[in-house]
């Protein structure tokens, strides 16, 4: 399975990591490690993740909940590819990333 990450999602992860580092040195690296683990799981078994309930569109949009941090890796599932469209906080701005699906 090929995994592509949108630039906007990469920036979201980097910004969140910087915020966590401001909270405690090294915590940002732990956040990025959690993201790396999530993307590895998505690459190996994309169908194990549930569809995003709040999305009502035609695309196959799924979510991977991070194990330690309150974030989702939101991705679109295609036959031979997973496209990460957002690294989204679970309690902020639901579906803000919809315009990225175009």
Z-matrix of the N, CA and C atoms (Angstrom, degrees):
N
C 1 1.447
C 2 1.531 1 108.80
N 3 1.298 2 115.66 1 127.98
C 4 1.463 3 121.00 2 177.06
C 5 1.524 4 108.70 3 -85.12
N 6 1.320 5 116.73 4 137.87
C 7 1.457 6 122.31 5 178.57
C 8 1.523 7 108.52 6 -118.22
N 9 1.323 8 116.35 7 127.26
C 10 1.458 9 122.71 8 175.50
C 11 1.524 10 107.21 9 -120.66
N 12 1.319 11 115.88 10 138.05
C 13 1.463 12 120.99 11 179.74
C 14 1.520 13 107.96 12 -118.54
N 15 1.328 14 115.43 13 122.50
C 16 1.460 15 119.33 14 177.27
C 17 1.525 16 110.36 15 -63.34
N 18 1.308 17 115.32 16 147.34
C 19 1.468 18 121.26 17 179.83
C 20 1.531 19 110.84 18 -56.58
N 21 1.322 20 116.77 19 -39.22
C 22 1.465 21 120.32 20 -179.97
C 23 1.523 22 111.29 21 -61.48
N 24 1.316 23 116.88 22 -38.33
C 25 1.466 24 120.66 23 178.06
C 26 1.527 25 110.65 24 -68.30
N 27 1.330 26 117.08 25 -38.91
C 28 1.466 27 120.29 26 176.63
C 29 1.521 28 110.64 27 -61.76
N 30 1.329 29 116.79 28 -42.00
C 31 1.468 30 120.95 29 178.68
C 32 1.525 31 111.48 30 -64.90
N 33 1.325 32 116.64 31 -39.75
C 34 1.472 33 119.67 32 177.35
C 35 1.520 34 110.99 33 -60.86
N 36 1.313 35 116.84 34 -42.94
C 37 1.467 36 120.69 35 179.42
C 38 1.526 37 110.38 36 -64.65
N 39 1.327 38 117.05 37 -42.27
C 40 1.463 39 120.92 38 -179.59
C 41 1.531 40 111.23 39 -65.37
N 42 1.323 41 116.96 40 -41.22
C 43 1.469 42 120.63 41 178.90
C 44 1.529 43 111.25 42 -65.46
N 45 1.316 44 116.77 43 -42.25
C 46 1.464 45 119.95 44 178.44
C 47 1.529 46 110.30 45 -65.43
N 48 1.328 47 117.10 46 -40.16
C 49 1.465 48 120.27 47 178.89
C 50 1.526 49 110.85 48 -62.76
N 51 1.333 50 116.93 49 -40.98
C 52 1.463 51 120.47 50 178.05
C 53 1.531 52 110.50 51 -62.96
N 54 1.334 53 116.45 52 -41.08
C 55 1.461 54 120.16 53 178.44
C 56 1.533 55 110.63 54 -62.67
N 57 1.341 56 116.57 55 -44.45
C 58 1.470 57 119.84 56 179.30
C 59 1.532 58 111.20 57 -64.86
N 60 1.340 59 117.09 58 -35.48
C 61 1.474 60 119.55 59 176.52
C 62 1.523 61 111.41 60 -65.39
N 63 1.332 62 116.41 61 -34.07
C 64 1.461 63 119.23 62 176.25
C 65 1.523 64 111.00 63 -65.50
N 66 1.325 65 116.06 64 -31.23
C 67 1.466 66 120.47 65 178.44
C 68 1.518 67 111.67 66 -72.50
N 69 1.333 68 115.18 67 -42.97
C 70 1.468 69 120.58 68 179.93
C 71 1.524 70 108.66 69 -158.76
N 72 1.296 71 116.76 70 130.35
C 73 1.465 72 121.41 71 -179.51
C 74 1.522 73 110.00 72 -56.77
N 75 1.324 74 116.20 73 129.64
C 76 1.458 75 121.51 74 178.68
C 77 1.510 76 114.62 75 92.48
N 78 1.336 77 117.71 76 -16.08
C 79 1.459 78 120.18 77 -178.46
C 80 1.530 79 111.18 78 -68.58
N 81 1.324 80 116.55 79 -32.02
C 82 1.461 81 120.04 80 176.54
C 83 1.513 82 111.80 81 -63.07
N 84 1.333 83 116.53 82 -39.07
C 85 1.467 84 120.27 83 176.84
C 86 1.524 85 110.92 84 -64.95
N 87 1.318 86 116.82 85 -37.07
C 88 1.466 87 120.45 86 177.34
C 89 1.532 88 110.49 87 -65.50
N 90 1.324 89 116.53 88 -38.51
C 91 1.465 90 120.91 89 176.43
C 92 1.531 91 110.04 90 -62.55
N 93 1.334 92 116.87 91 -47.78
C 94 1.469 93 120.17 92 179.53
C 95 1.522 94 112.00 93 -63.56
N 96 1.321 95 117.00 94 -32.80
C 97 1.460 96 120.86 95 175.81
C 98 1.528 97 110.33 96 -65.54
N 99 1.328 98 116.63 97 -39.17
C 100 1.463 99 121.44 98 177.14
C 101 1.532 100 110.15 99 -64.92
N 102 1.330 101 116.90 100 -39.16
C 103 1.470 102 121.30 101 176.60
C 104 1.531 103 109.87 102 -63.63
N 105 1.335 104 116.92 103 -44.74
C 106 1.468 105 120.83 104 179.51
C 107 1.522 106 111.09 105 -61.29
N 108 1.318 107 116.72 106 -40.33
C 109 1.462 108 120.93 107 177.40
C 110 1.532 109 110.23 108 -63.26
N 111 1.324 110 116.16 109 -42.89
C 112 1.469 111 120.40 110 -179.98
C 113 1.525 112 110.96 111 -63.20
N 114 1.318 113 117.55 112 -44.53
C 115 1.462 114 119.52 113 -179.03
C 116 1.527 115 111.33 114 -67.36
N 117 1.320 116 117.11 115 -32.26
C 118 1.467 117 119.73 116 176.11
C 119 1.529 118 110.48 117 -66.74
N 120 1.333 119 116.51 118 -40.48
C 121 1.466 120 119.95 119 177.87
C 122 1.525 121 111.26 120 -66.70
N 123 1.331 122 116.48 121 -38.29
C 124 1.466 123 120.55 122 177.64
C 125 1.522 124 110.13 123 -63.46
N 126 1.322 125 117.14 124 -43.13
C 127 1.461 126 121.71 125 -179.67
C 128 1.519 127 111.82 126 -63.06
N 129 1.328 128 116.21 127 -40.68
C 130 1.463 129 118.85 128 -175.94
C 131 1.529 130 113.76 129 -81.46
N 132 1.327 131 118.15 130 -34.82
C 133 1.474 132 121.11 131 -176.43
C 134 1.527 133 111.11 132 -144.59
N 135 1.330 134 119.02 133 67.60
C 136 1.472 135 120.35 134 -175.18
C 137 1.527 136 114.00 135 -62.58
N 138 1.318 137 117.52 136 -27.89
C 139 1.465 138 119.71 137 -177.32
C 140 1.525 139 113.94 138 -78.63
N 141 1.327 140 117.56 139 -6.90
C 142 1.460 141 119.76 140 178.79
C 143 1.533 142 112.28 141 -76.82
N 144 1.323 143 116.29 142 -12.41
C 145 1.459 144 120.30 143 -177.41
C 146 1.519 145 110.51 144 -93.35
N 147 1.318 146 115.26 145 141.79
C 148 1.462 147 119.39 146 -177.20
C 149 1.520 148 111.11 147 -75.72
N 150 1.312 149 113.32 148 154.33
C 151 1.458 150 119.97 149 175.83
C 152 1.521 151 108.95 150 -69.00
N 153 1.298 152 115.27 151 149.20
C 154 1.459 153 120.89 152 179.25
C 155 1.519 154 108.91 153 -74.08
N 156 1.338 155 116.63 154 113.83
C 157 1.457 156 121.93 155 -174.50
C 158 1.522 157 113.30 156 -62.88
N 159 1.319 158 117.36 157 -33.26
C 160 1.461 159 120.95 158 -174.72
C 161 1.529 160 113.31 159 -79.67
N 162 1.323 161 117.17 160 -6.30
C 163 1.460 162 121.24 161 179.22
C 164 1.525 163 108.99 162 -97.05
N 165 1.332 164 116.57 163 126.41
C 166 1.459 165 120.09 164 -177.53
C 167 1.515 166 113.52 165 -112.55
N 168 1.317 167 117.64 166 14.23
C 169 1.461 168 120.89 167 -177.48
C 170 1.514 169 113.18 168 -81.50
N 171 1.322 170 115.08 169 -172.11
C 172 1.466 171 121.51 170 -175.17
C 173 1.530 172 113.60 171 -87.30
N 174 1.300 173 117.99 172 -16.58
C 175 1.461 174 120.19 173 -178.33
C 176 1.521 175 111.30 174 -79.21
N 177 1.327 176 115.06 175 158.30
C 178 1.460 177 121.95 176 177.17
C 179 1.527 178 107.64 177 -88.26
N 180 1.326 179 116.65 178 91.54
C 181 1.462 180 122.43 179 -177.71
C 182 1.524 181 108.27 180 -102.78
N 183 1.315 182 114.56 181 127.62
C 184 1.466 183 120.87 182 -177.33
C 185 1.521 184 110.38 183 -125.41
N 186 1.325 185 114.23 184 168.24
C 187 1.464 186 119.53 185 -178.19
C 188 1.517 187 110.73 186 -135.47
N 189 1.299 188 114.00 187 140.88
C 190 1.466 189 121.16 188 172.80
C 191 1.526 190 106.32 189 -117.47
N 192 1.313 191 116.13 190 115.47
C 193 1.459 192 121.43 191 179.50
C 194 1.526 193 107.97 192 -81.19
N 195 1.329 194 115.97 193 128.82
C 196 1.458 195 118.73 194 177.14
C 197 1.520 196 109.49 195 -66.23
N 198 1.299 197 115.51 196 148.76
C 199 1.460 198 119.98 197 -174.69
C 200 1.519 199 113.27 198 -72.85
N 201 1.323 200 116.73 199 -33.85
C 202 1.456 201 119.57 200 -172.43
C 203 1.524 202 114.30 201 -114.45
N 204 1.304 203 117.04 202 -26.70
C 205 1.463 204 121.17 203 -173.36
C 206 1.531 205 110.02 204 -112.38
N 207 1.345 206 117.50 205 154.11
C 208 1.471 207 120.47 206 -177.35
C 209 1.529 208 112.49 207 -81.03
N 210 1.311 209 116.18 208 59.94
C 211 1.460 210 122.73 209 -178.66
C 212 1.516 211 110.65 210 -132.95
N 213 1.323 212 113.96 211 154.57
C 214 1.464 213 122.48 212 173.13
C 215 1.519 214 108.70 213 -116.53
N 216 1.311 215 116.24 214 144.62
C 217 1.457 216 121.02 215 165.26
C 218 1.524 217 104.10 216 -99.97
N 219 1.326 218 115.70 217 111.30
C 220 1.462 219 122.17 218 -177.42
C 221 1.520 220 107.73 219 -95.80
N 222 1.346 221 116.38 220 127.66
C 223 1.455 222 118.75 221 -178.43
C 224 1.517 223 111.94 222 -139.67
N 225 1.316 224 114.16 223 150.97
C 226 1.459 225 121.74 224 175.05
C 227 1.517 226 106.99 225 -95.24
N 228 1.322 227 116.09 226 131.54
C 229 1.467 228 122.40 227 -178.02
C 230 1.525 229 108.75 228 -99.25
N 231 1.317 230 115.81 229 121.96
C 232 1.460 231 123.40 230 175.50
C 233 1.530 232 107.52 231 -116.88
N 234 1.331 233 119.10 232 167.17
C 235 1.470 234 120.18 233 -177.31
C 236 1.531 235 114.70 234 -53.39
N 237 1.318 236 117.89 235 -40.30
C 238 1.465 237 119.80 236 -176.84
C 239 1.521 238 113.38 237 -125.04
N 240 1.335 239 116.39 238 14.56
C 241 1.458 240 119.93 239 -175.51
C 242 1.525 241 111.00 240 -153.02
N 243 1.335 242 114.87 241 149.54
C 244 1.463 243 122.08 242 169.13
C 245 1.521 244 106.22 243 -119.11
N 246 1.323 245 116.47 244 130.65
C 247 1.455 246 122.41 245 -178.74
C 248 1.524 247 108.93 246 -114.58
N 249 1.333 248 116.40 247 111.37
C 250 1.462 249 120.78 248 178.09
C 251 1.523 250 107.88 249 -76.60
N 252 1.321 251 115.53 250 117.71
C 253 1.460 252 120.33 251 -177.78
C 254 1.528 253 113.08 252 -101.04
N 255 1.339 254 117.87 253 -19.21
C 256 1.461 255 119.70 254 -178.87
C 257 1.520 256 111.53 255 -161.03
N 258 1.317 257 114.39 256 149.99
C 259 1.461 258 123.16 257 165.48
C 260 1.521 259 102.82 258 -114.58
N 261 1.322 260 116.19 259 95.12
C 262 1.457 261 122.34 260 -166.01
C 263 1.521 262 112.35 261 -110.20
N 264 1.323 263 115.44 262 135.42
C 265 1.459 264 120.95 263 173.45
C 266 1.524 265 108.48 264 -66.65
N 267 1.307 266 117.14 265 140.41
C 268 1.466 267 120.72 266 -175.00
C 269 1.525 268 113.64 267 -71.11
N 270 1.321 269 118.21 268 -17.82
C 271 1.466 270 120.17 269 -174.85
C 272 1.530 271 113.47 270 -116.35
N 273 1.315 272 116.99 271 16.04
C 274 1.464 273 119.53 272 -178.02
C 275 1.518 274 111.30 273 -132.53
N 276 1.283 275 117.09 274 141.71
C 277 1.462 276 126.54 275 169.73
C 278 1.527 277 114.67 276 37.37
N 279 1.288 278 119.64 277 69.13
C 280 1.469 279 120.52 278 179.04
C 281 1.529 280 111.59 279 -60.84
N 282 1.300 281 115.70 280 139.38
C 283 1.469 282 124.65 281 175.57
C 284 1.528 283 114.75 282 62.84
N 285 1.325 284 118.94 283 18.59
C 286 1.463 285 121.31 284 177.80
C 287 1.533 286 112.25 285 -61.43
N 288 1.303 287 117.27 286 -22.09
C 289 1.462 288 124.18 287 -173.43
C 290 1.537 289 112.82 288 -88.01
N 291 1.303 290 118.54 289 1.10
C 292 1.471 291 121.55 290 -175.61
C 293 1.533 292 113.22 291 -54.99
N 294 1.317 293 117.13 292 -38.80
C 295 1.474 294 119.22 293 -178.70
C 296 1.523 295 112.74 294 -64.04
N 297 1.307 296 117.62 295 -17.48
C 298 1.467 297 121.11 296 179.17
C 299 1.533 298 112.42 297 -74.29
N 300 1.300 299 118.09 298 -12.83
C 301 1.460 300 121.97 299 -177.46
C 302 1.523 301 113.20 300 -78.11
N 303 1.299 302 118.07 301 -9.29
C 304 1.465 303 120.67 302 -177.50
C 305 1.497 304 113.30 303 -68.63
